[in-house]
Amino acid sequence: MSVKKTKSVNMSRNSMPLRDMPLLSVQGSLLHLTKRGNKRKSMGCNSDGLEVECTPTDCIQHCSPLRKHQRLLTRGKENEDNQFVIARRPRRNREILSGLSWDHLPDELLLKIFFYLPLQELLKMASVCKRWHRLVFDESLWHSVDLEGLAHMGPALQHILKTGVRRLRCPRAFVEELQFTSSRPLQVIQMDLSSSIIPVAALEGIIASCTQLQNLSLEGLQLSDAIIHSLAKNDNLEQLNICGCSGFSSGALEEMLKTCQRILQLNISWCDFTSDHVKSVVHSVSACVTHLNLSGYRENMTLDDIKVLVSRCQKIHILDLSDSTLLMVDSFPVLAQLKHLLHLSLSRCYHIHPAALSDLAKKIPSLVKLDVFGLINDSHLPALKKEMPHISINSRLFSTIARPTPAGRAVGHYSDCSMWNQKCRLRVRL
């Protein structure tokens, strides 16, 4: 009888309306509902008993702020109790916590920071974002660049020329292909392309866009009349080195020299010249030239050419006439007319007798250096030095006239990377 009574009591409680149940039972059902919701999300199945009942809306709204407040209190403590949780904080909060972002820095400050980066690191910065890419290639960072040793020279040279570079060093380069076209003149002031292999058409495109050149070295390159005519547009040219060049006529050379009357240093030695080329030089070179290298012209350089040169260019300090085999002792009185002559090179001028060299100290009192390689034996050199104690004899093997890097240094050494006594800021480091 007691079992039946208990069963009837339970049935009556289960059938009792939900609004007449005690509040404790309602809160308990809310907790069960929360657990049931979690179980449904995790297991996808229903449970029996009170958990299937619908919870009143007012109770859910009453308890919801407690759950939200609980999330705020636990923020930042996701990984406590050895429970790993990935939580992403809002970007605005991260910026506030860090104090200052790179995006907040002005362009001027970023450019100042980029200025101290080497070339390879600077190029890496260009891949960070569009803004940094724009700043990395700002003209202020690319005023002086040294590309010596770069493998793929063509694309790099084409890109560098368009960055507004002022000083470009690129000797001993191999440029396989270069399609260079520019809608505006280049800003290059100093450029060294010595001993490079560059197609004539590519070099014509580069020189044709240059109008502000002051120092230029094209030593050993194949040129053309178009290149020489383009050089004539650079009326501020002061140092020009076209030693060992070929491929241009005497007429184009004469026009260029008559236009560029500010040239102070000219190295035009060992070119593929005829006697007409030599005459174009001595009749057209600037009267204010101070350093002149006209060596290597053997039978094409005559005494009459020396007379024309001396009468026009009285400011010459350094003169190289080596390998002019037609010159003899009768050229000494002509050379004595150069009152400011400090350094004279007569190496391998075999028609000059060694005994006559001692008279140079008397005829040219301003002379301090004399190069006569091939004219006097090493055994007789001490006696000649004794007769001319104030003159340094055979002290320099190679000419430095208009050359960006003096010859004789170890190629590839860091001290060999200067260009007209200045080093480029951005340099390829291998």
C-alpha positions in Angstrom: 0.0 0.0 0.0 2.9 2.4 0.8 4.4 1.9 -2.6 1.2 2.8 -4.4 0.9 5.9 -2.3 4.3 7.1 -3.0 3.8 6.6 -6.7 0.7 8.6 -6.7 2.4 11.5 -4.9 5.1 11.6 -7.5 2.6 11.6 -10.3 0.7 14.5 -8.8 3.9 16.5 -8.5 4.8 15.9 -12.1 1.4 16.9 -13.2 1.5 20.1 -11.1 1.4 23.3 -13.3 4.8 24.9 -13.9 3.8 28.3 -12.4 2.9 26.7 -9.1 6.3 25.1 -8.6 8.8 26.6 -6.1 11.3 29.1 -7.4 14.2 26.8 -6.4 12.9 24.2 -8.8 12.8 26.8 -11.6 16.3 27.9 -11.1 17.3 24.3 -10.9 15.6 23.7 -14.3 17.6 26.6 -15.7 20.8 25.0 -14.7 19.6 21.7 -16.2 18.7 23.6 -19.4 22.1 25.0 -19.6 23.6 21.6 -19.2 21.1 20.2 -21.7 22.0 22.9 -24.2 25.6 22.0 -23.9 24.8 18.3 -24.2 22.8 19.0 -27.4 25.7 20.9 -28.9 28.1 18.2 -28.0 26.1 14.9 -28.2 23.0 16.0 -30.2 20.5 13.9 -28.0 17.6 14.7 -25.6 17.3 13.8 -21.9 14.3 12.7 -19.9 12.6 14.4 -16.9 12.4 18.0 -16.0 15.2 19.0 -18.5 12.8 18.7 -21.4 10.5 21.4 -20.0 10.6 24.9 -21.5 12.2 27.5 -19.3 10.3 30.8 -18.9 11.7 33.8 -20.9 11.8 36.2 -17.9 14.2 33.9 -16.1 16.5 33.6 -19.1 16.6 37.4 -19.4 17.2 37.7 -15.7 20.2 35.4 -15.7 21.7 36.5 -19.1 23.7 39.5 -17.6 25.3 37.2 -15.1 26.8 35.1 -17.9 28.1 38.2 -19.9 29.6 39.6 -16.7 31.3 36.3 -16.1 33.0 36.4 -19.6 34.3 39.9 -18.9 35.8 38.8 -15.6 37.6 35.8 -17.2 39.0 37.8 -20.1 42.7 37.6 -20.3 42.7 34.4 -18.2 41.9 31.9 -20.9 44.9 29.7 -20.3 44.6 29.2 -16.5 44.3 25.7 -15.0 46.4 24.3 -17.9 43.5 24.7 -20.4 44.7 26.1 -23.7 42.3 28.5 -25.3 42.9 30.7 -28.4 41.5 34.1 -27.9 41.9 37.0 -30.3 41.7 40.5 -28.8 40.3 43.4 -30.8 42.9 45.2 -33.0 42.1 48.5 -31.3 42.9 47.1 -27.9 46.1 45.7 -29.1 47.2 49.1 -30.5 46.3 50.8 -27.2 48.3 48.2 -25.2 51.4 48.5 -27.5 51.4 52.3 -27.2 52.4 53.1 -30.8 52.0 51.4 -34.2 54.3 51.6 -37.2 51.2 52.9 -39.1 51.2 56.0 -36.8 54.8 57.1 -37.9 54.9 59.8 -40.5 56.6 59.2 -43.9 59.5 61.5 -43.0 60.4 59.4 -39.9 60.1 56.1 -41.8 62.4 57.5 -44.6 64.9 58.5 -42.0 64.9 54.9 -40.6 65.1 53.3 -44.0 68.1 55.6 -44.8 70.3 53.6 -42.5 69.4 50.1 -44.0 71.8 48.3 -46.4 70.6 47.6 -49.9 69.4 44.0 -49.3 67.5 44.8 -46.1 65.9 47.9 -47.8 64.6 45.7 -50.6 63.0 43.3 -48.1 61.1 46.2 -46.5 59.4 46.8 -49.8 57.4 43.6 -49.4 55.8 44.5 -46.1 52.9 46.7 -47.4 52.0 49.1 -50.2 53.0 52.1 -48.2 56.4 50.7 -47.3 56.9 49.7 -51.0 56.2 53.3 -52.0 58.6 54.7 -49.4 61.4 52.2 -50.1 61.7 53.5 -53.7 61.6 57.1 -52.7 64.2 59.2 -54.6 65.8 60.4 -51.4 67.0 56.8 -50.6 68.5 56.1 -54.0 70.9 59.0 -54.6 74.0 56.8 -54.7 74.0 53.1 -55.6 76.8 50.6 -56.2 75.7 47.5 -58.2 79.1 45.9 -58.7 78.9 42.1 -58.4 75.1 41.8 -59.0 74.3 38.8 -61.1 71.2 39.9 -63.0 72.4 43.4 -63.9 69.9 44.2 -66.7 66.6 44.4 -64.8 68.3 45.9 -61.7 70.0 48.7 -63.8 66.8 49.5 -65.6 65.0 49.8 -62.3 67.7 51.8 -60.6 67.9 54.4 -63.4 64.2 55.2 -62.9 64.5 55.8 -59.1 66.2 59.2 -59.5 69.7 57.9 -58.8 72.4 60.6 -58.9 75.6 58.6 -58.4 75.7 55.2 -60.1 78.7 52.8 -59.9 78.4 49.7 -62.1 81.9 48.6 -63.3 82.7 45.3 -64.9 79.1 44.5 -65.4 77.5 42.2 -67.9 74.2 43.5 -69.2 72.7 40.9 -71.5 69.5 42.8 -72.4 68.2 46.2 -71.5 65.2 47.9 -73.1 65.6 51.3 -71.5 63.2 54.1 -72.4 62.5 57.2 -70.2 59.9 59.9 -70.8 62.0 62.4 -68.7 65.7 63.0 -68.4 67.7 61.0 -65.9 69.2 62.8 -62.9 72.5 61.0 -63.0 75.5 63.2 -62.2 78.3 60.6 -61.8 78.3 57.3 -63.5 80.9 54.6 -63.8 80.4 51.8 -66.4 84.0 51.0 -66.9 85.0 47.6 -68.4 81.4 46.5 -68.8 79.7 44.6 -71.5 76.7 46.5 -72.6 75.0 46.4 -76.0 75.5 49.6 -78.0 71.7 50.1 -78.4 71.2 49.9 -74.6 74.0 52.3 -73.9 72.6 54.7 -76.5 69.3 54.7 -74.6 71.0 55.4 -71.3 73.3 58.2 -72.5 70.5 59.8 -74.6 68.5 60.4 -71.3 71.4 62.0 -69.5 71.7 65.8 -69.5 73.3 66.5 -66.1 76.4 64.4 -66.2 79.5 65.8 -64.6 81.7 62.7 -64.2 81.5 59.8 -66.6 83.6 56.7 -67.3 83.0 54.5 -70.3 86.4 52.9 -70.4 86.8 50.0 -72.7 83.2 50.2 -74.1 82.0 50.0 -77.7 80.5 53.4 -78.6 78.8 55.0 -81.5 78.3 58.5 -83.0 74.9 58.6 -81.4 76.5 58.2 -78.0 79.1 60.9 -78.6 76.3 63.3 -79.9 74.3 62.6 -76.7 77.3 63.4 -74.6 77.4 66.8 -76.2 74.1 67.6 -74.4 75.9 67.4 -71.0 77.6 70.9 -71.1 78.5 70.5 -67.4 80.8 67.6 -68.0 84.0 68.0 -66.0 85.6 64.5 -66.1 85.4 62.1 -69.0 87.1 58.8 -69.3 86.7 57.0 -72.7 90.0 55.2 -72.6 90.2 52.3 -75.0 86.8 53.0 -76.6 86.0 52.7 -80.3 83.2 53.0 -82.8 82.9 56.7 -83.3 84.1 59.2 -86.0 86.4 62.1 -85.6 83.6 64.5 -86.6 81.4 63.4 -83.8 84.3 63.7 -81.4 85.1 67.2 -82.5 81.5 68.3 -82.1 81.3 66.9 -78.6 84.6 68.5 -77.4 83.6 71.9 -78.8 80.3 71.7 -76.9 81.7 70.4 -73.6 84.1 73.3 -72.8 84.1 72.7 -69.0 86.1 69.5 -69.2 88.9 69.6 -66.7 90.1 66.0 -66.9 90.0 64.0 -70.1 91.3 60.5 -70.6 91.1 59.6 -74.3 94.1 57.3 -74.5 94.4 54.1 -76.5 91.2 54.5 -78.5 90.8 53.2 -82.1 92.0 56.5 -83.5 93.4 57.8 -86.8 95.4 60.9 -87.2 92.2 62.8 -87.8 90.9 61.8 -84.4 94.1 63.1 -82.8 93.8 66.4 -84.6 90.1 66.7 -83.5 91.3 66.4 -79.9 94.1 68.9 -79.9 92.1 71.5 -81.9 88.8 71.1 -79.9 89.6 70.1 -76.3 88.6 72.7 -73.7 91.3 75.4 -73.1 90.8 75.0 -69.3 91.7 71.3 -69.2 94.2 70.5 -66.5 94.6 66.7 -66.8 95.0 65.1 -70.2 95.9 61.6 -71.3 96.7 61.3 -75.0 98.9 58.2 -74.7 99.0 55.2 -77.2 98.9 57.0 -80.6 102.3 56.0 -81.8 102.7 57.4 -85.4 99.4 59.4 -85.2 100.8 61.9 -82.7 103.2 64.4 -84.2 105.2 67.4 -83.0 102.8 69.7 -84.8 99.9 68.3 -82.7 101.9 69.0 -79.5 102.4 72.6 -80.6 98.7 73.1 -81.2 97.8 71.6 -77.9 100.3 73.6 -75.9 99.3 76.9 -77.6 95.6 76.3 -76.7 95.8 74.6 -73.3 98.2 76.6 -71.0 96.6 75.3 -67.8 97.7 71.7 -68.1 99.1 70.2 -64.9 99.3 66.5 -65.8 100.1 65.4 -69.4 100.5 61.8 -70.6 102.0 61.4 -74.1 103.3 57.8 -73.6 103.8 55.6 -76.6 104.1 58.5 -79.0 106.9 57.1 -81.0 107.4 60.1 -83.2 108.3 62.5 -80.4 111.9 63.4 -79.9 114.1 65.8 -77.9 112.9 68.7 -80.0 109.5 68.5 -78.2 111.1 69.5 -74.9 111.2 73.3 -75.7 107.5 73.1 -76.7 106.5 71.3 -73.5 108.5 73.9 -71.5 105.9 76.5 -72.4 103.4 74.8 -70.0 104.2 76.9 -66.9 102.0 74.8 -64.6 103.1 71.3 -65.7 103.7 69.1 -62.7 103.6 65.5 -64.0 104.8 64.4 -67.5 104.7 60.9 -68.9 106.9 60.0 -71.9 107.1 56.2 -71.4 108.1 54.2 -74.4 108.8 57.3 -76.6 111.8 55.4 -77.9 113.1 58.3 -80.1 114.0 60.3 -77.0 117.6 59.6 -75.9 117.9 58.8 -72.2 120.8 61.2 -71.8 118.6 64.1 -72.7 116.1 63.4 -69.9 118.4 65.2 -67.4 117.7 68.5 -69.2 114.0 68.4 -68.4 114.6 69.6 -64.8 116.2 72.8 -66.2 113.7 73.4 -69.0 110.6 72.6 -66.9 111.3 73.9 -63.4 107.7 73.2 -62.2 108.0 69.5 -62.9 107.8 67.2 -59.9 107.0 63.8 -61.4 108.3 62.1 -64.6 107.4 58.7 -66.0 109.9 57.3 -68.5 109.2 53.5 -68.4 111.0 51.7 -71.2 113.5 54.5 -71.9 116.0 53.8 -69.1 117.3 50.6 -67.5 116.9 50.0 -63.9 120.6 50.1 -63.4 120.8 53.7 -64.8 117.7 54.9 -62.8 119.6 55.8 -59.6 122.0 58.0 -61.6 119.1 59.8 -63.2 117.4 60.3 -59.9 120.7 61.8 -58.5 120.8 64.3 -61.3 117.1 65.3 -60.7 116.7 65.0 -56.9 113.6 67.1 -56.8 111.7 65.0 -59.3 110.0 61.7 -58.6 110.8 59.3 -61.4 108.6 56.3 -62.4 106.5 56.6 -59.3 103.2 55.7 -60.9 102.6 52.7 -63.2 99.0 53.6 -64.3 97.3 56.9 -65.1 94.6 58.2 -62.8 93.3 60.9 -65.1 89.5 61.0 -65.0 89.3 57.4 -63.7 86.7 56.9 -61.0 88.8 54.3 -59.2 92.6 54.6 -59.4 94.2 51.6 -61.1 96.4 49.3 -59.1 94.1 48.5 -56.2 92.9 45.0 -55.6 89.7 44.5 -57.6 86.8 43.5 -55.3 88.4 44.9 -52.2 86.3 47.3 -50.2 88.8 50.2 -50.7 88.4 49.6 -54.4 84.7 50.6 -54.3 85.1 54.4 -54.3 84.0 56.5 -57.2 85.8 59.8 -57.6 87.0 59.6 -54.0 83.5 58.9 -52.6 81.7 55.7 -51.7 78.1 55.0 -52.7 75.7 54.6 -49.8 73.7 51.6 -51.2 76.0 48.8 -52.1 75.5 45.2 -53.1 77.4 43.1 -50.5 78.2 39.5 -51.6 
